[in-house]
Amino acid sequence: MTAPVADSLRVNGATLHHEVRGSGPLLLLIPGGTGGAAAFDGVVDHLAATHTVVTYDPRGMARSTLDDPAAEQHVAEHADDALRLLDLLSPDAPARVFGTSSGAIVALHLLSTRPERVERVVAHEPPVVEVLPDVAAHRVWLARVRETFRTQGLMPAMSVFAAGLKEDGEATAAEAELRLPPRAAARAERTMAGLPYFVGRIVPSFMAYAPDVHRLSSLTDRLVLARGRDSAGELPCRAVASLAERLGVPLQHFPGGHVGLTTHPVEYGEVLEASFRTPIRA
């Protein structure tokens, strides 16, 4: 891997750990789940050949600490963190932004609120369930996840959460658990420590987020929405497909499923890099 230059940035209520590699246009990578900057280990070298790549741990995860560990989390605040990184590292030019899963929700909010700071956003399977026609059922499911976490703890809540992501409603072994190479498996084990924070504070807030469809409809010239080739029927894929339909834009297909970034890193990196140099089809 290319050796990164690591630093920290003070933001409102937190200190962000971030790393910079490569040269060229600035590309900010926003991770989902509990992966942090390490989620991009498999693609960052490929991207750094053509970009100045910035990876970071979102507030409250891995090396990015909260001033108040019990603080509630909000999409807008996470998007402001991303903006602060852009202002620090690309103050005079708009940047390219990629987000996956919950990180893609952050990227959508950044685009809709500060479009002048963004050249292009690629959003891979943001679970924006509020755009789905059956959103009422998903609100009930999310309430059940919260209540299960409060009364029974992490693993029962994770089981309810995983079941709700599947087309058939049954919890199955995650794709990442089935296919991870040894180094990625070790990384996944380390990120288990972030699951209580993710389930307790990221999931309830982020999956209740309703994107500003009207605002985004005026910004489709700089937005790429993407799904995994193997994600058909799963909740994040259904959500991004519904958003794409409402915006009248095509969906780009990335390798693998929701965690294709981890299971198919080489091909994923190639597709992602191409997403920033291919003209957007209206």
N, C-alpha and C positions, 0 to 999 in steps of 0.2 A: 504494500500500500504506500501511496505518497504520504510523506510525513506532513501532518497538519501543523498549522500555527494555532495554538489554543489560547483563548483569552476568556475573560468574564465581562459581563455588562450588567450594570445596575439598572433595573427597571422598577416600576411601581410595585412594591411589595415583594420583590424577588431579585435574585442574582442569576443571570443566565450564563451557562457554560456554552461556548461556541467554538468551532474550529473552521479554519479557512485553508483551502488547497487550490492549486492550479492557477490559471490565468485566462483572461478573456472576460466576456460579459458575466455579471454577477448572477449566480443561480442559487437561490435559497431553497433548501430542502426541509420540509416540515413533516416530521414523522407522526404516525398514528400510534394508538395503543400505548404501551409502556416502553417502546423500543428506544427512544432517544436517538442521539446522533449515530449510535452504533447500528441502527436499523439500515443505514445506507452503506455499510462496509462493503457490500458486494457490488455496488454500482459507482461508488464515489470516484475511483481511479479513472474509470471510463469517462465520466462526466468532466473530471478535472483536466482532461486532455483538450477540451474546448471551452471550458468555463472556469471562472473563479467560483468555486463551490463552497457554500457556507452550510454547515450542519450544526445542529444545536440540540440540547436537551430542553424540552418545554418546561416551563416553571413547575416545580414540585416533583420532577422526575430526575432520576439519576443524579447528575452533578449540579443541577439547577435548583437552588434552594429557595424556599419560601420564608419570608420574615415571620409569617404566622402559619405554622404547619396545618392549622385547622381552617384556613381561609377557604371560602367558597370559590369555585372556579367558573369563569364566564368566557364564552367564545370571544367576545369583544376585547377582553383583556389579553387573551392569548394572541389575537390578531395585532393588538398594539405592540406586544413584544416583538412580533415579526417585523412590524414597521420600524421599531427602534433599531433592529439589526440592519435593515435596509438603509436607514438614515445614517448609521455609523459607517457602513461599508460601501455604500453606493449613494452618497449624498447628492450627486449631480446628475444622476441618470436613473431612469426606471429599470427595474430588475426583472429577471425571470424567476418564477416561483413554482415549485412543485409541492403538492401535499397529498398524502394518502390517508384514507380512512378519516379519523377525527382530525388529522392534520389538513385534510382536504377541506373540511368545514372551515377551519381557520383561514385557509387560502381564499375560499369564496368570500368570506367576510372582508378580508383585506382588499380584494378586488372591488367589492361593491362599495366600500367606504373610502378607499384611497386609490382610485384607479390611475391617478397620475403618477404613482410610484411603481406601477407594475406594467411591464411590457407584454408579458403573457403569463397566464396561469394554467397549469395542467393539474386537474383535480381527479384523482383516482378513487372511485367508489366512496364519495362522502356519504355517510349514512343519514341523509337529510330526510328522515321518515315523515316529517311534517308535510312534504309535498305529495305523499301517497294518498290515493283515494280511500284506503282502509286505515287511515292514520289513527282512528279511534281505538282500534284493536291494539295497535302498537303502543299507544299511551297506556293502556291497561297493562300490557306486558312490561313496560318500563317501570310502572308503579310496583309491579310484582317483584322485579329485580331489586328495587330499592328496599322493599319491605323484607324480602328474603335476606338481603345483606344485613339489615338492621337486626333481624331476629334470629337468624341461623348462621350468619357468617359468610366468609368469602367463597368457599368452594360450592356450597349450595346455590349461592347467587350466580356464580359463574356458570353453573349448569343451566339455570333458568335463562341466563343471558345467551348462552350458546344455542339453546333450543330455539329461541326467538329469531336467531339469525338464519336458521335453516328453512328451506322451502317446506319440508315436511313437519317442521316443528319438533324434531327429535334431536337431542344433543348427540353429536358424533365426534370422533377424534378430529381435532383440527388438522387442516392440511399441513400446517407448519410442523406439527408433531409427527406426522407421518413421513415427511420427506426431508427434514433438515439434515444438512451435512454436519459433521462433528463440531466445527467451529461455531456455526450458527446455533447448534443445539446448546452449546455451552453459554452462548450469549442469551438465549431464551431462558435458560435456567436463572441467570443473573437478574433478568427483568421481572421474574416472579415477585420480587420484593415490591415492585410498583403496582401490583394488581389491586390491593385495597384502595389506593388513591384513585386508580383508574375507574374501578367499579363504583366506588362511593361518591366521587366528585366529578369525574370527567363524563362518564356515561349519562347520568341524569341531566346534566346541563347541556351537553353538546347535542344529544339526540332529541332534545326538545327545541333545538334551534330551527327557526324557519327562515330560509334564505330569502332575500329580497328579490323575488323573481322579476318584478318590474324593472328594478335597477339593473340586474344582470342582463336583461333582454337588450339593454342598450350597450352592453359591453361584450357581446359575443364575438367581436372581431379580435379579442385577445383572450378568449377562454376555450380550453380544450377539456371536455369531459370524457372520462375513460372508465372502462369496466374491465374485469378480468375475463379472459376467454372461457374459463372454467367456472364462472360465477353465476351462471344462469339460474334464476329463481331465488337466489339468496337475497336477504334484505338489503344490504348495501348496494348490490347491483340493481335491484328493483328501484331503489330510491334514486340513484343517479340516472337510470333510464327514464324515470318519470320526470326528473328535472330537465333532462335533455329534450324530451318531448314538449314540455311546456315552453322551453326556450327556442324550440325549432332548430336545434343543432344536432349534428351526427355524434355518435359515440365512437370513440377510438377504442380498439381492443388491445389490451396488454396481455402478455403471457401469464399463464397460471390463473389462480383465483384471487381472492381478496388479499392473500399474502404472497402474491407472485413476486414481489420485491425480494422476498427471502428464498422462495423455492426455485425461482428461475432468474437469478441475478444477472447473468450475462446477457440473455435476450432482453430482459426487462430494461437494463441500462441502455441497450441499443435503441429500443423503441422510444424510451424516454428522451434520449438525446435527439432523435429524429423529430420528436414532437415540438421541439423548439426551433427547428429550421424549416419545417414543412409549412407552406401557406395554409391558413385556416380556411376550410370550406364553409361557406355560408349555407 
